Amino acid sequence: MNSKLKMLLIFTGGLLFGAFTTFIITGKINQNLFANFYTIGVFEQLNTAQKLRENKQKELSENIENRLPGYVLAIHQNEILQDSDDSKEVLWHIKSFYERNSIPVPAEISEILNNLPPEPPNSCRFNNAVK
């Protein structure tokens, strides 16, 4: 009986240690992902500020517009991105960008944007357009 209790305690201790270690490792990975995401955002803002400072708005606008199809395709082809609460909102905004600026939607993403479900009446874009 004493040996079974000892095995149970060892097993429970190992299980708790493993869970704690996994929690620490996972937390560190998430911390690193957040740090990378944040610094990439800062670099992007610095690039934007530099282009505006150099009066290269047209070049900046074209660079961003050229990346839009890649963003749409990335969201459309990646289940993790599709599961994001904001993915549909982003796609609606991209579609709206093309419509508002009378820019033809690139062929590789036109079907994706045309097959989006209707926007809910409480979407940010809808509310901003009403005001």
Buried (B, 14 or more C-beta within 10 A) or exposed (E): EEEEEEEEEEEEEEEEEEEEEEEEEEEEEEEEEEEEEEEEEEEEEEEBEEBEEEEEEEEBEEEBBEEBBEBBBEBBEEEEBEEEEEBBBBBBBBBBBBEEEEEEBBEEBBEBBEEEEEBEEEBEBEEEEEE
